Amino acid sequence: MIAHWDDLEPSIVHRIGEESHTLIGGPDGLDVLALGERSIPPITWLPRPRVVRAGVVTVTAGQLHAPPHCHSAEEETFVVLEGDGALELTPSPRALDDDAQAETHPVRAEHAVSRLRGTRIAHAFRAGPAGLTLLADGTRDPNDIAYYPRSNKIFFRGVGLIARPDHVVYETGEESTV
């Protein structure tokens, strides 16, 4: 899903390095969906405790933000803060559907993109000529399995293992019981 700010109203965006902010609920409370950068290391300035963590998600012109990948359990949300580029979507693994085609969708500042778990569609952002700055957030599910179609690697997050499997059809090695 790609959305523009207008599709997300009411929303408040606070950019890194700008004004400090605090949200205060009224008598009925306040429901907030707060997205923050999850890159390593993250950058956040918390003015009250006066704590800083360093790092910025920027993508150099023509480069990808990460290798194309899809998740089994992780959901990710991206907000384009600056620049422009493209969201590249690749059906994965290709062996499941030889007719599936890769797609490219232009993105620019103020676009929000949500990538749901279990879609079998790998995603990556490619920066345009001026580069791209993304705010990235994810559920960081410890049971997630990420697939990287270019290298045919699988990352089993819960056990910290990255492997390259052989793709076989369901019946390979199974004897018929008929």
QUILIN-V877932 format. One record per pair of residues at least 12 apart in sequence whose ideal C-beta (glycine too) atoms are under 7 Angstrom apart, sorted by the first residue. I is the first residue (numbers start at 1). J is the second residue. If there is no record, write none. Layout:
I_J / I_J
This chain:
1_113 / 1_114 / 2_87 / 2_105 / 2_107 / 2_111 / 2_113 / 3_111 / 3_112 / 4_110 / 4_111 / 5_110 / 8_112 / 15_81 / 16_43 / 16_56 / 20_47 / 35_77 / 35_79 / 35_135 / 35_137 / 36_137 / 37_57 / 37_135 / 37_136 / 38_136 / 38_137 / 38_138 / 38_140 / 39_55 / 39_57 / 39_136 / 41_53 / 41_54 / 41_55 / 42_55 / 43_55 / 43_56 / 57_133 / 57_134 / 57_135 / 57_136 / 58_131 / 58_133 / 59_125 / 59_127 / 59_131 / 59_132 / 59_134 / 60_127 / 60_131 / 61_127 / 61_128 / 61_129 / 61_130 / 61_131 / 62_126 / 62_127 / 63_127 / 64_124 / 64_125 / 64_126 / 65_124 / 65_125 / 65_134 / 66_124 / 67_124 / 67_148 / 67_150 / 68_88 / 68_90 / 68_122 / 68_123 / 68_124 / 68_148 / 68_149 / 68_150 / 69_122 / 69_146 / 69_147 / 69_148 / 70_92 / 70_119 / 70_120 / 70_121 / 70_122 / 70_123 / 70_147 / 71_117 / 71_144 / 71_146 / 72_117 / 72_118 / 72_144 / 72_145 / 73_117 / 73_141 / 73_143 / 73_144 / 74_117 / 74_138 / 74_139 / 74_140 / 74_141 / 74_144 / 75_115 / 75_116 / 75_117 / 75_138 / 75_139 / 76_115 / 76_136 / 76_137 / 76_138 / 77_112 / 77_114 / 77_137 / 78_113 / 78_125 / 78_134 / 78_135 / 78_136 / 79_112 / 79_134 / 79_135 / 80_107 / 80_108 / 80_109 / 80_110 / 80_111 / 80_132 / 80_134 / 81_109 / 81_133 / 81_134 / 81_135 / 82_109 / 82_133 / 83_109 / 83_127 / 83_128 / 83_130 / 83_131 / 83_132 / 83_133 / 84_107 / 84_108 / 84_109 / 84_128 / 84_130 / 84_132 / 85_107 / 85_125 / 85_126 / 85_127 / 85_128 / 85_132 / 86_104 / 86_105 / 86_106 / 86_107 / 86_126 / 87_105 / 87_107 / 87_113 / 87_123 / 87_125 / 88_102 / 88_104 / 88_123 / 88_124 / 88_126 / 89_102 / 89_103 / 89_121 / 89_123 / 90_102 / 90_121 / 90_122 / 90_149 / 91_120 / 91_121 / 92_120 / 92_121 / 92_122 / 92_147 / 92_149 / 93_147 / 93_149 / 93_167 / 94_149 / 95_167 / 96_120 / 107_125 / 122_149 / 142_157 / 142_158 / 143_158 / 144_157 / 145_157 / 152_164
